[in-house]
Amino acid sequence: MTIEHVRAVCRSNWEYRGIDDASVREMLAELTAHLEDAAAAGRTPQDVVGPDVRAFAASWARARMPLHRRALRMAAMVPFVVGGLLLVSHLLHRTTVVDIDAGRLAFWLSIGVVTVVLELRRGTIGFGKGWIVALVVGLPVLFVTERLFGEETLFLLPLWVSALLTLPGIGYLVAERRRVPRPEES
């Protein structure tokens, strides 16, 4: 195991978990300093990070973004995603009121659960594989629930409620965007 290997595994893990580029660079610089100091003292990279580099990187990432911050992010992002899906539904059906039946409710709940699980596991849901997994889980739940309970309307959801659900996520995204330094500032 070389210093370059440890750095590559850690970088990959941290980027996968959604840690911003500036933090990744800072963490890599700190890790490199520790690894070089250990090498100068005659120790191997494995002595510094332990036998499982991925576990080391994951624990450092969790320390960088603790559970309470991830929970706050989830509390903002899950309603944002649901509100966004509802807004798309309003747009596609060209209506100011969406009918909520058992199938739709189960679909959104399953997507919310998958989002929370991925968030807790990875630190971020991302816009790639995470959403594919959420849809792969959500769509069968939708079809099974509709088959079991039918398509009877449980309640009507007005457009303003859908828009209101997106507000916490928008606020969080704006705050997150302001926190990340621009390339010319780095």
Secondary structure as GFF3:
##gff-version 3
##sequence-region A 1 186
A	DSSP	alpha_helix	3	16	.	.	.	ID=ss1
A	DSSP	alpha_helix	21	40	.	.	.	ID=ss2
A	DSSP	alpha_helix	45	49	.	.	.	ID=ss3
A	DSSP	alpha_helix	53	64	.	.	.	ID=ss4
A	DSSP	alpha_helix	67	93	.	.	.	ID=ss5
A	DSSP	beta_strand	97	101	.	.	.	ID=ss6
A	DSSP	alpha_helix	102	122	.	.	.	ID=ss7
A	DSSP	alpha_helix	129	149	.	.	.	ID=ss8
A	DSSP	beta_strand	153	158	.	.	.	ID=ss9
A	DSSP	alpha_helix	159	179	.	.	.	ID=ss10
A	DSSP	three_ten_helix	183	185	.	.	.	ID=ss11
###
